[in-house]
């Protein structure tokens, strides 16, 4: 799903990063997606040609899981003959799953990337969707990628035996580093959806504890509201430190990097976060980061890119304290963060792996 405020998260950023690099290599790429929130539907996303379609809710399920796009399916029935491979960023929803099922029926090779969004579930809606769409698509896709061992386990738990699993990391364009700063009053940034799972109120609580302890720092909350904004504003408003906070609302996804570059520390307190692109983008800029131990990038962060906290506010507070009060440590860990991204997540290396998957699929490398 595409939106002007990036409210549908990291998969769209992954798609545009990969598409940009593939186009740079001479491939023809079109991003096809549902869209919400645009005054005028764009024909490109981050410079990549795009076909975006309206969506409507067809099931009483929160989020995007109950959305469908009949117009997209009608368009694809005619346009499918123009493509060699479909790379679908797959979720348990009624937009991507029907598109993938139609592509398979038309004989178009399919590479499915699930971003940790397909996990075993026992509720009735999930069981119905899995039986009709999820398991058939996973079973017949030419490749199904995973980011972490947990995602691999989840996909095996949802799919039938024989799913063709391949590891594929998320890729980042390694641009210039943010300028090194030695400010006495550094800024910690929360950038993401203000959804309960992201735990922006916990970030605010940790920030208030630091301010009460006399830590000289500023704190920014950036992202679209998905339920937690009133709680965030109320906590800040009740405090005597409201001047240390800025609550900035949503940003165009193409502007998030510039906002990160004006900060000193990036904090994502969410739990069970599969593989947050925002953390990788911050690391690529040379920002030290704080994540929780259930984040899919905790292993990378623990290699010297910042600190890994548990899900308690005390642990988060102490991790933030160390970075906000240690100027030299911020710079050292930020440099290491950038090195880790360059080593493990450079977009060129990821795109090379993906090209090999495409070629194998297009040559009929797996049986249907």
C-alpha positions as CSV (number, residue, x, y, z in Angstrom):
1,X,0.0,0.0,0.0
2,X,1.2,3.5,-0.8
3,X,0.3,6.7,1.0
4,X,1.8,10.2,1.1
5,X,2.6,9.9,4.8
6,X,4.2,6.4,4.7
7,X,1.6,5.0,7.1
8,X,1.8,1.5,5.6
9,X,5.4,1.0,6.8
10,X,8.6,-0.4,5.6
11,X,7.6,-2.8,2.8
12,X,7.0,0.1,0.4
13,X,10.5,1.5,1.2
14,X,12.0,-1.9,0.5
15,X,10.1,-2.0,-2.8
16,X,11.2,1.4,-3.9
17,X,14.9,0.8,-2.9
18,X,15.0,-2.4,-4.8
19,X,13.2,-1.0,-7.8
20,X,15.5,2.0,-8.0
21,X,18.6,-0.2,-8.0
22,X,17.1,-2.6,-10.5
23,X,16.3,0.3,-12.8
24,X,19.9,1.6,-12.4
25,X,21.0,-1.8,-13.7
26,X,18.9,-1.5,-16.8
27,X,15.8,-3.5,-15.8
28,X,12.3,-2.2,-16.5
29,X,10.3,-2.1,-13.2
30,X,6.8,-1.0,-12.4
31,X,5.5,-0.7,-8.8
32,X,1.9,-1.8,-8.6
33,X,0.1,-1.1,-5.3
34,X,-3.1,0.0,-3.6
35,X,-3.2,3.6,-2.5
36,X,-4.9,5.8,0.1
37,X,-4.6,9.5,1.0
38,X,-3.4,11.1,-2.2
39,X,-5.2,14.2,-3.6
40,X,-4.0,13.2,-7.0
41,X,-2.8,9.6,-7.7
42,X,1.0,9.7,-8.5
43,X,2.4,7.9,-11.5
44,X,5.8,7.4,-9.8
45,X,7.1,6.6,-6.3
46,X,10.6,7.8,-5.4
47,X,11.2,8.1,-9.1
48,X,10.0,4.6,-10.0
49,X,7.1,4.2,-12.4
50,X,4.0,3.2,-10.5
51,X,0.4,2.0,-11.1
52,X,-1.6,2.8,-8.0
53,X,-5.2,1.7,-7.5
54,X,-8.0,2.6,-5.1
55,X,-8.9,0.2,-2.4
56,X,-12.0,-0.6,-0.4
57,X,-12.7,-2.5,2.8
58,X,-14.5,-5.9,2.0
59,X,-13.9,-7.6,5.4
60,X,-14.5,-6.1,8.9
61,X,-10.8,-6.5,9.8
62,X,-8.7,-3.6,11.1
63,X,-5.7,-2.4,9.2
64,X,-5.0,-3.3,5.6
65,X,-5.9,-7.0,6.0
66,X,-9.6,-6.4,5.1
67,X,-8.9,-4.2,2.0
68,X,-9.2,-5.3,-1.6
69,X,-8.6,-3.6,-5.0
70,X,-10.8,-5.1,-7.7
71,X,-9.5,-2.4,-10.2
72,X,-6.0,-3.6,-9.7
73,X,-7.0,-7.2,-10.4
74,X,-8.9,-6.2,-13.6
75,X,-5.9,-4.2,-14.8
76,X,-3.4,-7.1,-14.1
77,X,-5.5,-9.6,-16.0
78,X,-4.6,-7.6,-19.2
79,X,-1.2,-6.4,-18.2
80,X,0.3,-9.6,-16.9
81,X,1.5,-10.6,-20.3
82,X,3.9,-7.6,-20.3
83,X,5.9,-8.8,-17.3
84,X,8.6,-11.5,-16.9
85,X,8.5,-11.8,-13.1
86,X,6.3,-10.7,-10.3
87,X,8.0,-9.7,-7.1
88,X,5.2,-9.5,-4.6
89,X,5.6,-7.9,-1.1
90,X,3.2,-10.4,0.4
91,X,0.9,-10.0,3.4
92,X,-2.1,-11.9,4.7
93,X,-4.5,-9.5,2.8
94,X,-6.9,-9.3,-0.1
95,X,-4.7,-7.1,-2.3
96,X,-1.3,-8.9,-2.6
97,X,-2.6,-12.5,-2.2
98,X,-5.1,-12.4,-5.1
99,X,-2.5,-10.7,-7.3
100,X,0.0,-13.4,-6.6
101,X,-2.6,-16.1,-7.1
102,X,-3.6,-14.6,-10.5
103,X,0.1,-14.3,-11.5
104,X,0.7,-18.0,-10.7
105,X,-2.5,-19.0,-12.6
106,X,-1.2,-17.0,-15.6
107,X,2.2,-18.8,-15.5
108,X,4.1,-15.7,-14.4
109,X,7.1,-16.5,-12.1
110,X,6.5,-15.2,-8.6
111,X,9.0,-14.2,-5.9
112,X,7.2,-13.5,-2.6
113,X,8.8,-11.4,0.1
114,X,6.7,-11.4,3.3
115,X,8.6,-8.9,5.7
116,X,7.6,-10.9,8.7
117,X,3.9,-10.1,8.0
118,X,2.8,-13.8,7.7
119,X,2.8,-15.6,11.0
120,X,0.8,-18.6,12.3
121,X,-2.6,-17.5,13.6
122,X,-5.6,-19.4,14.7
123,X,-8.4,-16.9,14.4
124,X,-11.2,-17.8,11.9
125,X,-10.4,-15.0,9.4
126,X,-6.8,-16.1,9.2
127,X,-7.7,-19.7,8.8
128,X,-10.0,-19.0,5.9
129,X,-7.6,-16.7,4.1
130,X,-4.7,-19.2,4.6
131,X,-6.7,-22.1,3.2
132,X,-7.9,-20.2,0.2
133,X,-4.9,-18.0,-0.6
134,X,-1.9,-17.9,1.7
135,X,-0.8,-21.6,1.6
136,X,-1.5,-22.0,-2.2
137,X,0.5,-18.9,-3.0
138,X,3.4,-19.9,-0.7
139,X,3.4,-23.4,-2.1
140,X,3.5,-22.4,-5.7
141,X,5.7,-19.4,-5.6
142,X,9.1,-19.8,-7.3
143,X,10.8,-18.3,-4.2
144,X,9.7,-17.1,-0.8
145,X,12.2,-14.9,1.0
146,X,12.8,-14.6,4.7
147,X,14.7,-12.0,6.7
148,X,15.3,-13.8,10.0
149,X,15.3,-17.4,11.4
150,X,12.0,-16.5,13.2
151,X,10.4,-15.5,9.9
152,X,11.6,-18.7,8.3
153,X,10.0,-20.7,11.2
154,X,6.8,-18.7,10.8
155,X,6.6,-19.3,7.1
156,X,7.1,-23.1,7.5
157,X,4.4,-23.0,10.2
158,X,1.9,-21.4,7.8
159,X,2.7,-23.1,4.5
160,X,2.6,-26.6,3.4
161,X,5.9,-28.7,3.3
162,X,8.1,-27.9,0.3
163,X,7.9,-24.1,0.3
164,X,11.0,-22.8,-1.5
165,X,12.6,-20.5,1.1
166,X,15.6,-18.2,0.4
167,X,17.2,-15.6,2.6
168,X,17.1,-12.1,1.4
169,X,18.1,-9.1,3.5
170,X,16.7,-5.7,3.2
171,X,18.9,-3.3,1.3
172,X,19.8,0.3,1.9
173,X,21.4,2.9,-0.4
174,X,24.6,4.0,1.4
175,X,24.7,7.8,1.0
176,X,26.7,10.4,2.8
177,X,26.8,10.1,6.6
178,X,25.1,12.6,8.8
179,X,27.5,15.2,10.0
180,X,29.2,14.3,13.3
181,X,27.9,16.4,16.1
182,X,29.2,17.2,19.6
183,X,26.2,19.1,20.8
184,X,25.7,19.3,24.6
185,X,22.0,19.0,24.1
186,X,21.5,16.1,21.6
187,X,18.3,14.9,20.1
188,X,16.7,11.5,20.4
189,X,14.3,10.7,17.5
190,X,11.3,8.4,17.4
191,X,10.2,8.1,13.8
192,X,7.4,5.7,12.9
193,X,3.7,5.1,13.1
194,X,2.1,6.1,16.4
195,X,0.6,2.7,16.7
196,X,0.4,0.9,20.0
197,X,2.9,-1.8,18.8
198,X,5.5,0.9,18.2
199,X,5.2,2.2,21.8
200,X,5.8,5.9,21.3
201,X,4.3,6.5,24.8
202,X,7.1,4.4,26.3
203,X,9.7,6.6,24.4
204,X,8.1,9.6,26.0
205,X,8.1,8.0,29.5
206,X,11.8,7.2,29.2
207,X,12.5,10.7,27.9
208,X,10.7,12.3,30.9
209,X,12.7,10.1,33.3
210,X,15.9,11.4,31.8
211,X,14.8,15.0,31.9
212,X,13.8,14.6,35.6
213,X,17.3,13.3,36.2
214,X,18.8,16.4,34.7
215,X,19.9,15.0,31.3
216,X,20.2,17.9,28.8
217,X,18.5,16.5,25.7
218,X,15.7,17.0,23.2
219,X,13.2,14.5,22.0
220,X,11.3,14.3,18.7
221,X,8.3,12.2,17.8
222,X,7.7,12.0,14.0
223,X,5.1,9.9,12.3
224,X,1.4,9.5,11.4
225,X,-1.1,8.9,14.3
226,X,-2.5,5.4,14.5
227,X,-4.0,5.7,17.9
228,X,-1.3,6.8,20.3
229,X,-1.0,10.5,19.6
230,X,-3.5,11.5,22.4
231,X,-1.5,9.5,24.9
232,X,1.8,11.0,23.8
233,X,0.4,14.6,23.9
234,X,-1.2,14.1,27.3
235,X,2.0,12.8,28.8
236,X,4.0,15.7,27.5
237,X,1.4,18.2,28.4
238,X,1.3,17.0,32.1
239,X,5.0,17.4,32.4
240,X,7.1,20.4,33.2
241,X,9.5,19.5,30.4
242,X,7.1,20.0,27.4
243,X,9.6,22.4,25.9
244,X,12.1,19.6,25.4
245,X,9.7,17.8,23.0
246,X,8.6,18.3,19.4
247,X,5.7,16.3,18.0
248,X,6.0,16.8,14.2
249,X,3.3,14.5,12.6
250,X,3.7,12.5,9.4
251,X,6.4,13.0,6.8
252,X,6.6,12.1,3.1
253,X,8.7,8.9,3.0
254,X,11.3,10.6,0.8
255,X,11.9,13.1,3.5
256,X,12.6,10.8,6.5
257,X,16.3,10.5,5.8
258,X,16.8,14.2,6.0
259,X,14.9,14.3,9.3
260,X,17.0,11.5,10.7
261,X,20.2,13.3,9.7
262,X,19.3,16.2,12.0
263,X,19.1,13.9,15.0
264,X,21.8,12.3,17.2
265,X,20.2,9.1,18.4
266,X,17.4,6.9,16.9
267,X,15.1,5.0,19.2
268,X,12.6,2.3,18.3
269,X,11.0,0.8,21.5
270,X,8.5,-1.5,19.7
271,X,8.5,-5.2,20.5
272,X,8.4,-8.1,18.0
273,X,9.4,-5.7,15.2
274,X,10.4,-8.0,12.3
275,X,13.0,-5.9,10.5
276,X,12.5,-2.2,10.7
277,X,13.7,-0.2,7.7
278,X,13.8,3.0,9.7
279,X,16.5,1.5,12.0
280,X,18.6,0.5,8.9
281,X,18.2,3.9,7.4
282,X,19.3,5.6,10.7
283,X,22.3,3.2,10.9
284,X,23.2,4.0,7.3
285,X,23.4,7.7,8.2
286,X,25.7,7.0,11.1
287,X,23.2,7.3,14.0
288,X,23.6,5.0,16.9
289,X,20.3,3.2,17.6
290,X,18.3,1.7,20.5
291,X,16.0,-1.2,19.8
292,X,14.4,-3.9,22.0
293,X,15.6,-7.5,22.2
294,X,12.7,-8.8,20.2
295,X,13.6,-6.6,17.2
296,X,14.8,-8.6,14.2
297,X,17.8,-6.3,14.0
298,X,18.8,-6.7,17.6
299,X,21.7,-9.0,16.6
300,X,23.1,-6.3,14.2
301,X,22.7,-3.5,16.8
302,X,24.5,-5.6,19.4
303,X,27.6,-5.7,17.2
304,X,28.3,-2.1,18.2
305,X,25.7,0.0,16.5
306,X,24.0,1.1,19.7
307,X,22.1,-0.6,22.5
308,X,19.6,-3.4,22.9
309,X,17.1,-2.9,25.7
310,X,14.4,-5.3,27.0
311,X,10.7,-4.3,26.9
312,X,10.8,-2.4,30.2
313,X,11.0,1.4,30.4
314,X,13.9,1.2,32.8
315,X,16.1,-0.7,30.4
316,X,15.1,1.7,27.6
317,X,15.8,4.7,29.7
318,X,19.3,3.5,30.6
319,X,20.2,2.7,27.0
320,X,19.0,6.2,25.9
321,X,20.9,7.8,28.8
322,X,24.2,6.2,27.8
323,X,23.9,7.6,24.2
324,X,22.6,11.0,25.1
325,X,25.3,11.7,27.7
326,X,28.2,10.1,25.9
327,X,29.3,12.3,23.0
328,X,32.3,10.3,21.9
329,X,30.3,7.1,22.3
330,X,27.6,8.3,20.0
331,X,30.1,9.1,17.3
332,X,32.0,5.7,17.7
333,X,28.8,3.6,17.7
334,X,27.4,5.6,14.8
335,X,30.4,4.9,12.7
336,X,30.1,1.2,13.6
337,X,26.4,1.3,12.7
338,X,27.3,2.6,9.2
339,X,30.0,0.0,8.8
340,X,27.5,-2.8,9.6
341,X,25.0,-1.6,7.1
342,X,27.6,-1.3,4.4
343,X,28.8,-4.8,5.1
344,X,25.4,-6.6,5.4
345,X,22.7,-4.4,3.7
346,X,24.2,-2.6,0.8
347,X,21.5,-2.4,-1.9
348,X,23.9,-3.5,-4.6
349,X,24.6,-6.8,-3.0
350,X,20.9,-7.4,-2.2
351,X,19.9,-6.6,-5.8
352,X,22.5,-9.1,-7.1
353,X,21.0,-11.8,-5.0
354,X,17.5,-10.9,-6.2
355,X,18.5,-10.8,-9.9
356,X,19.7,-14.4,-9.5
357,X,16.3,-15.4,-8.0
358,X,14.5,-13.7,-10.9
359,X,16.6,-15.4,-13.5
360,X,16.2,-18.8,-11.9
361,X,12.4,-18.3,-11.7
362,X,12.1,-17.0,-15.2
363,X,14.0,-20.0,-16.6
364,X,11.6,-22.4,-14.9
365,X,14.1,-23.3,-12.2
366,X,11.3,-24.6,-9.9
367,X,8.4,-26.8,-10.8
368,X,4.9,-25.7,-10.2
